[in-house]
Amino acid sequence: MEPQAARPGPEAHARWRARVLGLLLCVGLLVVYLADPATTGWYPVCPSRVFLHFYCPGCGTLRATHRLLHGDLSGALAMNPVLVLALPFLLHGLWTSSTGRAAPRWSTSPGAGWAILAALVGYTVLRNLPWEPFVRLAPH
């Protein structure tokens, strides 16, 4: 009888999943790079905008991503400033999960999650106010 090969541990599976997700993210970014969400009609429409008639925190994210990929930082900020501000943190999270490194202590605290939720709720309220300067937070 031959000895069985050692099975990979949970860390190897987590890194493999993170790499697969990273590959899928790259394919998605390629699609967004090639097809402008502002002009093509096959991208999904935001349900909160269609049914509830308000801008959610994610409204304008696809258009902002397209503009970022084309090097238009001011256009991306006009579409969704939260995405542009959160991008370094999102990239850091993707990097740490794909390399198996530990996440920073501040990012795993319960207070950080509540602070992010409060900031997103506040951003949602402000970007739906019809007065200056808040109308600039709506995607345009």
N, CA, C and O atoms as a DFTB+ gen file, in Angstrom:
560 C
 N C O
     1  1       0.834      -1.185       0.000
     2  2       0.000       0.000       0.000
     3  2       0.874       1.242       0.000
     4  3       1.866       1.333       0.724
     5  1       0.472       2.210      -0.844
     6  2       1.225       3.451      -0.898
     7  2       0.707       4.410       0.168
     8  3      -0.489       4.429       0.462
     9  1       1.600       5.198       0.742
    10  2       1.138       6.174       1.731
    11  2       0.343       7.279       1.037
    12  3       0.648       7.666      -0.091
    13  1      -0.669       7.773       1.723
    14  2      -1.488       8.850       1.166
    15  2      -0.731      10.164       1.263
    16  3       0.017      10.413       2.208
    17  1      -0.948      10.979       0.269
    18  2      -0.312      12.294       0.260
    19  2      -0.944      13.167       1.345
    20  3      -2.127      13.045       1.662
    21  1      -0.137      14.026       1.886
    22  2      -0.641      14.931       2.922
    23  2      -1.658      15.894       2.309
    24  3      -1.453      16.428       1.219
    25  1      -2.740      16.098       3.021
    26  2      -3.775      17.014       2.549
    27  2      -3.395      18.438       2.908
    28  3      -2.856      18.695       3.985
    29  1      -3.679      19.364       1.998
    30  2      -3.383      20.755       2.315
    31  2      -4.236      21.245       3.481
    32  3      -5.385      20.834       3.642
    33  1      -3.668      22.111       4.274
    34  2      -4.362      22.646       5.437
    35  2      -5.342      23.742       5.065
    36  3      -5.450      24.115       3.897
    37  1      -6.058      24.260       6.057
    38  2      -7.047      25.309       5.789
    39  2      -6.416      26.605       5.269
    40  3      -7.056      27.357       4.533
    41  1      -5.163      26.863       5.652
    42  2      -4.510      28.081       5.158
    43  2      -4.297      28.007       3.645
    44  3      -4.481      28.994       2.932
    45  1      -3.907      26.823       3.167
    46  2      -3.700      26.655       1.727
    47  2      -5.023      26.816       0.973
    48  3      -5.054      27.408      -0.106
    49  1      -6.101      26.296       1.530
    50  2      -7.410      26.447       0.892
    51  2      -7.838      27.913       0.877
    52  3      -8.391      28.387      -0.115
    53  1      -7.589      28.630       1.967
    54  2      -7.964      30.042       2.021
    55  2      -7.166      30.849       0.997
    56  3      -7.721      31.721       0.329
    57  1      -5.883      30.569       0.871
    58  2      -5.077      31.288      -0.122
    59  2      -5.536      30.947      -1.536
    60  3      -5.579      31.821      -2.402
    61  1      -5.877      29.684      -1.773
    62  2      -6.345      29.273      -3.095
    63  2      -7.656      30.000      -3.434
    64  3      -7.817      30.501      -4.547
    65  1      -8.578      30.055      -2.486
    66  2      -9.846      30.761      -2.718
    67  2      -9.604      32.238      -2.983
    68  3     -10.230      32.828      -3.863
    69  1      -8.692      32.836      -2.220
    70  2      -8.395      34.260      -2.420
    71  2      -7.799      34.499      -3.801
    72  3      -8.105      35.506      -4.439
    73  1      -6.969      33.603      -4.262
    74  2      -6.379      33.767      -5.595
    75  2      -7.422      33.596      -6.694
    76  3      -7.392      34.314      -7.693
    77  1      -8.332      32.662      -6.520
    78  2      -9.410      32.488      -7.497
    79  2     -10.289      33.739      -7.523
    80  3     -10.665      34.217      -8.593
    81  1     -10.611      34.264      -6.348
    82  2     -11.397      35.494      -6.298
    83  2     -10.639      36.659      -6.924
    84  3     -11.236      37.504      -7.591
    85  1      -9.328      36.706      -6.711
    86  2      -8.510      37.743      -7.340
    87  2      -8.535      37.630      -8.851
    88  3      -8.605      38.643      -9.547
    89  1      -8.478      36.403      -9.370
    90  2      -8.556      36.191     -10.815
    91  2      -9.915      36.632     -11.355
    92  3      -9.989      37.279     -12.400
    93  1     -10.995      36.282     -10.641
    94  2     -12.326      36.713     -11.058
    95  2     -12.452      38.233     -11.010
    96  3     -13.096      38.836     -11.869
    97  1     -11.838      38.844     -10.007
    98  2     -11.839      40.302      -9.918
    99  2     -11.129      40.915     -11.115
   100  3     -11.598      41.907     -11.673
   101  1     -10.013      40.339     -11.511
   102  2      -9.279      40.850     -12.676
   103  2     -10.102      40.731     -13.950
   104  3     -10.092      41.640     -14.780
   105  1     -10.809      39.629     -14.114
   106  2     -11.675      39.459     -15.291
   107  2     -12.796      40.490     -15.268
   108  3     -13.119      41.085     -16.296
   109  1     -13.395      40.702     -14.087
   110  2     -14.447      41.703     -13.958
   111  2     -13.943      43.102     -14.262
   112  3     -14.631      43.889     -14.911
   113  1     -12.734      43.413     -13.789
   114  2     -12.159      44.728     -14.061
   115  2     -11.860      44.903     -15.543
   116  3     -11.994      46.004     -16.077
   117  1     -11.461      43.837     -16.206
   118  2     -11.229      43.910     -17.648
   119  2     -12.528      44.225     -18.392
   120  3     -12.532      45.019     -19.333
   121  1     -13.618      43.606     -17.971
   122  2     -14.917      43.869     -18.601
   123  2     -15.315      45.328     -18.382
   124  3     -15.769      45.998     -19.310
   125  1     -15.141      45.820     -17.144
   126  2     -15.498      47.210     -16.847
   127  2     -14.579      48.170     -17.598
   128  3     -15.013      49.247     -18.006
   129  1     -13.331      47.796     -17.782
   130  2     -12.398      48.637     -18.542
   131  2     -12.829      48.749     -19.999
   132  3     -12.795      49.833     -20.581
   133  1     -13.232      47.632     -20.581
   134  2     -13.552      47.606     -22.009
   135  2     -14.933      48.168     -22.335
   136  3     -15.113      48.777     -23.390
   137  1     -15.906      47.976     -21.453
   138  2     -17.281      48.405     -21.734
   139  2     -17.698      49.466     -20.718
   140  3     -17.827      49.181     -19.527
   141  1     -17.903      50.675     -21.192
   142  2     -18.263      51.799     -20.327
   143  2     -19.670      51.610     -19.764
   144  3     -20.627      51.503     -20.531
   145  1     -19.813      51.565     -18.427
   146  2     -21.144      51.405     -17.832
   147  2     -22.084      52.575     -18.118
   148  3     -23.303      52.421     -18.039
   149  1     -21.535      53.732     -18.447
   150  2     -22.388      54.893     -18.728
   151  2     -23.039      54.806     -20.100
   152  3     -24.054      55.462     -20.338
   153  1     -22.482      54.013     -21.007
   154  2     -23.024      53.972     -22.366
   155  2     -23.604      52.616     -22.757
   156  3     -24.449      52.553     -23.650
   157  1     -23.181      51.542     -22.120
   158  2     -23.742      50.228     -22.459
   159  2     -24.991      49.984     -21.626
   160  3     -25.094      50.471     -20.500
   161  1     -25.917      49.248     -22.160
   162  2     -27.181      49.036     -21.471
   163  2     -27.317      47.704     -20.766
   164  3     -28.398      47.404     -20.259
   165  1     -26.275      46.891     -20.708
   166  2     -26.431      45.559     -20.131
   167  2     -25.888      45.424     -18.712
   168  3     -25.955      44.339     -18.135
   169  1     -25.355      46.494     -18.139
   170  2     -24.945      46.439     -16.734
   171  2     -26.191      46.484     -15.847
   172  3     -27.207      47.056     -16.243
   173  1     -26.125      45.891     -14.662
   174  2     -27.302      45.927     -13.784
   175  2     -27.581      47.346     -13.290
   176  3     -26.670      48.160     -13.136
   177  1     -28.841      47.616     -13.050
   178  2     -29.272      48.911     -12.537
   179  2     -29.439      48.784     -11.024
   180  3     -29.883      47.747     -10.530
   181  1     -29.089      49.826     -10.298
   182  2     -29.174      49.804      -8.844
   183  2     -30.638      49.699      -8.399
   184  3     -31.444      50.564      -8.744
   185  1     -30.992      48.661      -7.643
   186  2     -32.387      48.503      -7.203
   187  2     -32.870      49.649      -6.310
   188  3     -34.040      50.026      -6.381
   189  1     -31.997      50.206      -5.476
   190  2     -32.442      51.303      -4.610
   191  2     -32.794      52.541      -5.433
   192  3     -33.702      53.289      -5.075
   193  1     -32.083      52.753      -6.523
   194  2     -32.377      53.905      -7.376
   195  2     -33.672      53.688      -8.151
   196  3     -34.459      54.621      -8.312
   197  1     -33.900      52.475      -8.631
   198  2     -35.084      52.185      -9.444
   199  2     -36.350      52.136      -8.589
   200  3     -37.357      52.752      -8.936
   201  1     -36.302      51.407      -7.475
   202  2     -37.510      51.172      -6.693
   203  2     -37.732      52.200      -5.582
   204  3     -38.876      52.548      -5.289
   205  1     -36.668      52.684      -4.968
   206  2     -36.817      53.596      -3.837
   207  2     -36.470      55.044      -4.174
   208  3     -36.724      55.948      -3.379
   209  1     -35.890      55.262      -5.350
   210  2     -35.568      56.603      -5.855
   211  2     -34.583      57.360      -4.965
   212  3     -34.733      58.562      -4.743
   213  1     -33.568      56.643      -4.453
   214  2     -32.478      57.316      -3.756
   215  2     -31.172      56.638      -4.118
   216  3     -31.147      55.492      -4.566
   217  1     -30.072      57.379      -3.912
   218  2     -28.740      56.860      -4.212
   219  2     -28.221      56.090      -3.001
   220  3     -28.142      56.631      -1.898
   221  1     -27.869      54.828      -3.217
   222  2     -27.261      54.033      -2.148
   223  2     -25.761      54.348      -2.112
   224  3     -25.270      55.051      -2.995
   225  1     -25.025      53.848      -1.119
   226  2     -23.584      54.135      -1.076
   227  2     -22.826      53.593      -2.279
   228  3     -21.737      54.076      -2.589
   229  1     -23.383      52.599      -2.958
   230  2     -22.690      52.004      -4.094
   231  2     -23.062      52.588      -5.440
   232  3     -22.447      52.238      -6.447
   233  1     -24.051      53.469      -5.488
   234  2     -24.455      54.048      -6.771
   235  2     -23.285      54.795      -7.411
   236  3     -22.658      55.642      -6.775
   237  1     -23.003      54.482      -8.645
   238  2     -21.917      55.108      -9.383
   239  2     -20.605      54.349      -9.293
   240  3     -19.599      54.791      -9.850
   241  1     -20.596      53.213      -8.600
   242  2     -19.345      52.468      -8.406
   243  2     -18.797      51.907      -9.714
   244  3     -17.592      51.986      -9.955
   245  1     -19.647      51.347     -10.554
   246  2     -19.161      50.806     -11.830
   247  2     -18.597      51.913     -12.717
   248  3     -17.546      51.744     -13.336
   249  1     -19.295      53.043     -12.777
   250  2     -18.804      54.157     -13.598
   251  2     -17.518      54.742     -13.018
   252  3     -16.621      55.139     -13.761
   253  1     -17.432      54.793     -11.683
   254  2     -16.201      55.275     -11.051
   255  2     -15.045      54.320     -11.312
   256  3     -13.923      54.760     -11.562
   257  1     -15.307      53.031     -11.257
   258  2     -14.263      52.037     -11.534
   259  2     -13.775      52.160     -12.974
   260  3     -12.572      52.113     -13.231
   261  1     -14.703      52.319     -13.908
   262  2     -14.324      52.485     -15.314
   263  2     -13.422      53.702     -15.479
   264  3     -12.411      53.644     -16.179
   265  1     -13.786      54.785     -14.841
   266  2     -12.985      56.006     -14.969
   267  2     -11.629      55.867     -14.290
   268  3     -10.628      56.371     -14.801
   269  1     -11.584      55.187     -13.137
   270  2     -10.297      54.947     -12.481
   271  2      -9.383      54.103     -13.357
   272  3      -8.189      54.381     -13.467
   273  1      -9.942      53.081     -13.974
   274  2      -9.140      52.207     -14.829
   275  2      -8.593      52.953     -16.049
   276  3      -7.585      52.550     -16.628
   277  1      -9.254      54.026     -16.428
   278  2      -8.784      54.843     -17.547
   279  2      -7.979      56.052     -17.086
   280  3      -7.634      56.915     -17.893
   281  1      -7.676      56.118     -15.780
   282  2      -6.834      57.179     -15.249
   283  2      -7.536      58.496     -14.974
   284  3      -6.870      59.514     -14.787
   285  1      -8.851      58.504     -14.942
   286  2      -9.624      59.728     -14.710
   287  2     -10.037      59.799     -13.242
   288  3     -11.151      59.411     -12.890
   289  1      -9.149      60.290     -12.391
   290  2      -9.404      60.342     -10.953
   291  2     -10.523      61.319     -10.622
   292  3     -11.369      61.006      -9.784
   293  1     -10.557      62.478     -11.242
   294  2     -11.611      63.453     -10.940
   295  2     -12.982      62.931     -11.378
   296  3     -13.980      63.173     -10.699
   297  1     -13.038      62.220     -12.504
   298  2     -14.298      61.619     -12.938
   299  2     -14.766      60.533     -11.994
   300  3     -15.964      60.397     -11.742
   301  1     -13.825      59.756     -11.467
   302  2     -14.171      58.707     -10.504
   303  2     -14.680      59.326      -9.206
   304  3     -15.633      58.825      -8.610
   305  1     -14.050      60.410      -8.769
   306  2     -14.513      61.089      -7.552
   307  2     -15.914      61.664      -7.743
   308  3     -16.700      61.695      -6.796
   309  1     -16.234      62.115      -8.947
   310  2     -17.563      62.647      -9.220
   311  2     -18.621      61.551      -9.198
   312  3     -19.775      61.816      -8.862
   313  1     -18.251      60.341      -9.547
   314  2     -19.202      59.230      -9.567
   315  2     -19.425      58.633      -8.171
   316  3     -20.567      58.455      -7.745
   317  1     -18.332      58.323      -7.461
   318  2     -18.451      57.733      -6.128
   319  2     -17.172      57.992      -5.338
   320  3     -16.219      57.220      -5.442
   321  1     -17.135      59.070      -4.547
   322  2     -15.921      59.387      -3.799
   323  2     -15.569      58.354      -2.744
   324  3     -14.394      58.186      -2.419
   325  1     -16.560      57.657      -2.203
   326  2     -16.273      56.647      -1.176
   327  2     -15.454      55.503      -1.763
   328  3     -14.552      54.990      -1.100
   329  1     -15.750      55.100      -2.985
   330  2     -14.965      54.041      -3.611
   331  2     -13.509      54.464      -3.736
   332  3     -12.606      53.689      -3.424
   333  1     -13.280      55.681      -4.189
   334  2     -11.907      56.158      -4.385
   335  2     -11.170      56.220      -3.051
   336  3      -9.998      55.853      -2.974
   337  1     -11.848      56.681      -2.002
   338  2     -11.222      56.769      -0.683
   339  2     -11.007      55.397      -0.050
   340  3     -10.037      55.198       0.681
   341  1     -11.897      54.458      -0.323
   342  2     -11.788      53.127       0.273
   343  2     -10.881      52.189      -0.508
   344  3     -10.510      51.132       0.001
   345  1     -10.518      52.550      -1.722
   346  2      -9.738      51.663      -2.581
   347  2      -8.425      51.183      -1.960
   348  3      -8.125      49.994      -2.066
   349  1      -7.629      52.040      -1.319
   350  2      -6.401      51.525      -0.707
   351  2      -6.672      50.455       0.355
   352  3      -5.919      49.487       0.468
   353  1      -7.732      50.627       1.122
   354  2      -8.076      49.647       2.155
   355  2      -8.573      48.344       1.539
   356  3      -8.261      47.259       2.031
   357  1      -9.353      48.452       0.456
   358  2      -9.831      47.254      -0.233
   359  2      -8.671      46.472      -0.850
   360  3      -8.622      45.246      -0.761
   361  1      -7.749      47.185      -1.468
   362  2      -6.585      46.517      -2.063
   363  2      -5.702      45.877      -0.991
   364  3      -5.173      44.784      -1.191
   365  1      -5.546      46.553       0.140
   366  2      -4.765      45.981       1.234
   367  2      -5.426      44.704       1.763
   368  3      -4.744      43.721       2.052
   369  1      -6.741      44.723       1.887
   370  2      -7.461      43.534       2.340
   371  2      -7.329      42.377       1.368
   372  3      -7.166      41.228       1.781
   373  1      -7.399      42.673       0.089
   374  2      -7.216      41.625      -0.917
   375  2      -5.808      41.061      -0.860
   376  3      -5.614      39.849      -0.961
   377  1      -4.822      41.940      -0.698
   378  2      -3.436      41.499      -0.634
   379  2      -3.188      40.610       0.591
   380  3      -2.573      39.551       0.471
   381  1      -3.660      41.031       1.755
   382  2      -3.414      40.240       2.965
   383  2      -4.126      38.894       2.909
   384  3      -3.596      37.890       3.383
   385  1      -5.334      38.870       2.329
   386  2      -6.045      37.588       2.259
   387  2      -5.411      36.640       1.254
   388  3      -5.430      35.426       1.456
   389  1      -4.850      37.172       0.174
   390  2      -4.252      36.283      -0.827
   391  2      -2.864      35.808      -0.429
   392  3      -2.419      34.758      -0.892
   393  1      -2.171      36.557       0.418
   394  2      -0.825      36.144       0.831
   395  2      -0.821      35.397       2.150
   396  3       0.203      34.832       2.534
   397  1      -1.938      35.382       2.847
   398  2      -2.012      34.674       4.119
   399  2      -1.482      35.482       5.290
   400  3      -1.337      34.948       6.390
   401  1      -1.194      36.743       5.079
   402  2      -0.718      37.589       6.170
   403  2      -1.882      37.969       7.082
   404  3      -3.040      37.987       6.666
   405  1      -1.550      38.266       8.313
   406  2      -2.575      38.660       9.274
   407  2      -3.074      40.065       8.967
   408  3      -2.301      40.937       8.571
   409  1      -4.363      40.271       9.153
   410  2      -4.954      41.587       8.950
   411  2      -4.553      42.503      10.104
   412  3      -4.317      42.024      11.214
   413  1      -4.473      43.808       9.861
   414  2      -4.153      44.722      10.950
   415  2      -5.195      44.656      12.058
   416  3      -6.368      44.381      11.803
   417  1      -4.768      44.904      13.264
   418  2      -5.651      44.793      14.423
   419  2      -6.849      45.733      14.325
   420  3      -7.956      45.365      14.716
   421  1      -6.637      46.952      13.803
   422  2      -7.735      47.920      13.722
   423  2      -8.835      47.456      12.791
   424  3      -9.995      47.818      12.984
   425  1      -8.498      46.660      11.782
   426  2      -9.507      46.257      10.806
   427  2     -10.378      45.110      11.289
   428  3     -11.409      44.822      10.682
   429  1      -9.984      44.455      12.364
   430  2     -10.773      43.330      12.863
   431  2     -11.537      43.675      14.129
   432  3     -12.206      42.810      14.693
   433  1     -11.454      44.914      14.591
   434  2     -12.165      45.280      15.821
   435  2     -13.636      45.538      15.511
   436  3     -13.964      46.033      14.433
   437  1     -14.526      45.206      16.449
   438  2     -15.954      45.470      16.226
   439  2     -16.252      46.954      16.048
   440  3     -17.168      47.320      15.311
   441  1     -15.484      47.809      16.717
   442  2     -15.704      49.249      16.593
   443  2     -15.469      49.735      15.184
   444  3     -16.148      50.655      14.728
   445  1     -14.512      49.131      14.475
   446  2     -14.236      49.540      13.098
   447  2     -15.433      49.229      12.201
   448  3     -15.790      50.033      11.340
   449  1     -16.035      48.098      12.395
   450  2     -17.213      47.734      11.602
   451  2     -18.377      48.685      11.828
   452  3     -19.047      49.090      10.879
   453  1     -18.618      49.042      13.084
   454  2     -19.696      49.979      13.396
   455  2     -19.396      51.367      12.846
   456  3     -20.300      52.054      12.369
   457  1     -18.137      51.783      12.909
   458  2     -17.756      53.097      12.379
   459  2     -17.952      53.152      10.863
   460  3     -18.423      54.157      10.332
   461  1     -17.593      52.078      10.174
   462  2     -17.781      52.026       8.722
   463  2     -19.270      52.048       8.379
   464  3     -19.685      52.740       7.449
   465  1     -20.071      51.294       9.125
   466  2     -21.514      51.287       8.889
   467  2     -22.114      52.674       9.116
   468  3     -22.936      53.132       8.323
   469  1     -21.707      53.343      10.198
   470  2     -22.216      54.691      10.479
   471  2     -21.797      55.665       9.384
   472  3     -22.590      56.513       8.976
   473  1     -20.561      55.553       8.905
   474  2     -20.087      56.441       7.847
   475  2     -20.874      56.215       6.555
   476  3     -21.215      57.176       5.867
   477  1     -21.164      54.962       6.220
   478  2     -21.924      54.673       4.999
   479  2     -23.368      55.154       5.094
   480  3     -23.927      55.635       4.109
   481  1     -23.975      55.025       6.275
   482  2     -25.343      55.533       6.450
   483  2     -25.343      57.059       6.333
   484  3     -26.208      57.636       5.674
   485  1     -24.374      57.701       6.973
   486  2     -24.273      59.159       6.865
   487  2     -24.036      59.619       5.437
   488  3     -24.633      60.596       4.984
   489  1     -23.167      58.918       4.734
   490  2     -22.887      59.236       3.329
   491  2     -24.143      59.077       2.474
   492  3     -24.406      59.893       1.590
   493  1     -24.911      58.033       2.737
   494  2     -26.147      57.803       1.987
   495  2     -27.136      58.942       2.208
   496  3     -27.755      59.422       1.258
   497  1     -27.284      59.371       3.448
   498  2     -28.202      60.465       3.746
   499  2     -27.725      61.749       3.064
   500  3     -28.515      62.441       2.422
   501  1     -26.440      62.065       3.202
   502  2     -25.919      63.314       2.646
   503  2     -25.988      63.356       1.126
   504  3     -26.287      64.407       0.558
   505  1     -25.719      62.236       0.449
   506  2     -25.701      62.271      -1.010
   507  2     -27.101      62.347      -1.614
   508  3     -27.248      62.542      -2.821
   509  1     -28.127      62.193      -0.779
   510  2     -29.500      62.305      -1.264
   511  2     -30.162      63.630      -0.909
   512  3     -31.319      63.854      -1.267
   513  1     -29.445      64.516      -0.207
   514  2     -29.996      65.829       0.108
   515  2     -29.958      66.704      -1.146
   516  3     -28.978      66.676      -1.890
   517  1     -31.027      67.489      -1.385
   518  2     -31.110      68.250      -2.634
   519  2     -30.446      69.626      -2.600
   520  3     -30.743      70.456      -3.460
   521  1     -29.562      69.898      -1.645
   522  2     -28.946      71.218      -1.527
   523  2     -27.459      71.135      -1.774
   524  3     -26.837      70.082      -1.638
   525  1     -26.897      72.296      -2.146
   526  2     -25.435      72.405      -2.256
   527  2     -24.849      72.366      -0.855
   528  3     -25.472      72.917       0.052
   529  1     -23.752      71.784      -0.625
   530  2     -22.835      71.089      -1.518
   531  2     -23.137      69.599      -1.631
   532  3     -22.389      68.864      -2.275
   533  1     -24.239      69.143      -1.005
   534  2     -24.515      67.710      -0.929
   535  2     -24.879      67.089      -2.279
   536  3     -24.654      65.897      -2.487
   537  1     -25.443      67.884      -3.204
   538  2     -25.794      67.343      -4.510
   539  2     -24.543      66.858      -5.262
   540  3     -24.647      66.036      -6.172
   541  1     -23.378      67.361      -4.885
   542  2     -22.134      66.921      -5.530
   543  2     -21.758      65.505      -5.142
   544  3     -20.935      64.881      -5.813
   545  1     -22.344      64.983      -4.069
   546  2     -22.056      63.592      -3.671
   547  2     -22.839      62.587      -4.503
   548  3     -22.482      61.409      -4.539
   549  1     -23.898      63.029      -5.171
   550  2     -24.661      62.130      -6.044
   551  2     -23.853      61.870      -7.311
   552  3     -23.137      62.759      -7.770
   553  1     -23.953      60.670      -7.886
   554  2     -23.206      60.389      -9.110
   555  2     -23.678      61.284     -10.258
   556  3     -24.874      61.372     -10.537
   557  1     -22.732      61.940     -10.912
   558  2     -23.064      62.826     -12.040
   559  2     -21.953      62.824     -13.051
   560  3     -22.045      63.507     -14.070
